[in-house]
């Protein structure tokens, strides 16, 4: 996985970031942007240790990733993928302003929800 993450940065100039506690530097997981399942779409993702859930870290990291995508990379649209049963992730996506778009098969998983946000929608949330 690390090789894939480093390769994405080398090929595209962006990718997933390490997420750490500021005070201690402890590694909590990763968040950022990546190409979505072999498409031209860019996906926001956040994968954190279960012990950190419910503390607003995913929302903070996701917000930073969306700002980077729209303001620095100039993206027009960003998507996210979530399993339908993952209520916590869907709450984070809704807080970030993403909206449900479709149910599709991606990453070898059947019937995942695809959520999306456009640059204009993100700008009105600030």
N, C-alpha and C positions, 0 to 999 in steps of 0.2 A: 504494500500500500504506500509506503514511504517513497518508493521509486516512482510510483504513479503520480503522487502529489508533487514531487520535485520536477518530474517531466512536464506536468501541466504548467507549473510556474515558468519553466524554460521555454515552452512552446507559446504561451499566451501572455506572459507578463503579469498574471494574477493567479490566485488559487486560494487554498484553505490556509488559515492562520492558526497558530497555536493559541489556545486560550489559557491564561494563567491567573492565579490570585495575584493582585498587585503587591500585597504586603509580603508574601512569602515566595512568590515565583513558582508555586506548586502548579503542575500541569493539570488542567481540568478537562481538556478535550480539544476540539477544533471547530472552527467556524469560518465562513467566507463564501467565496464564489467559485463555481466550477462549471465546465460545460455539462449540459444535461443529456445524459444517456445517448451519446452519439449524434446529437442534434446541434444546430447552431444556437439554440437557446442557452441562456446562462441561468444557473440554479444557485439559490442561496441555500446554504446548509449549516446546521449546527449539531454537533455530536459531542455531548458532554457526559461526564461521569454522573451516574444516578444520584450520588450524594450531593450534587450541586443543583438538582432540579428544584424548581419553585422559589428560586432566589433572584430571579430577574436577569440572570446571566445570559440566557439564550436571547432574550429580548434586546439586551444591550449589544450583544455581539451581532445579532441579525440586523439591528438598526445601523451599526457601523458598516456592515457589509453592503447593505442597500445604499447608504450614502456614497460609499466608495464606487459602487457600480454605476450609479446615476451621475454623480458629480465628477469623479475622476476618470472613469472609463467611458463615460458618455453613453451608457446603455439606454435603450428606449423601453425595455421590458425585462423583468426578472421573474423567474418561476421558482416554485418549491414543490417538493414531492413529499407526501405524508401517507402513512397507512391510515385507512379510514377509522380504525379503532384507537388511534393515538390522539386522544382528546387534548392532552397537554400541548403537543406541538401545534395542533390546530388553533388553540387559544393564542399561542405566541404569534403564529402567522396572521391571525386576525388583528392582534395588537399592532403588528407592523404594517397593517394596511393591505395585506394580500387578500385576494378573494378567490373562492373556489371557481375553477374553470372547467374541469373535466375529470372523469375516471378513465384511466388508461392502464396498460401493462408496461412497466418500465423496470429496469435493473433486475430483470428476471422475476419480478414480483407481479402477480396478477392484481388487477383492480386497485391501484394506488390512486390517491387524489392528487391532481395537479392544481396548484394555486398560482396566481399571478398578480403582478403589480406593474403598472406603467409609470414611466417617469413623471408624468403630470399628476397622477394620483399620489405619488410619494411627495411631490413638492407641496401639495395642498395640505399634507399632514403635519408639516413643520410649523 
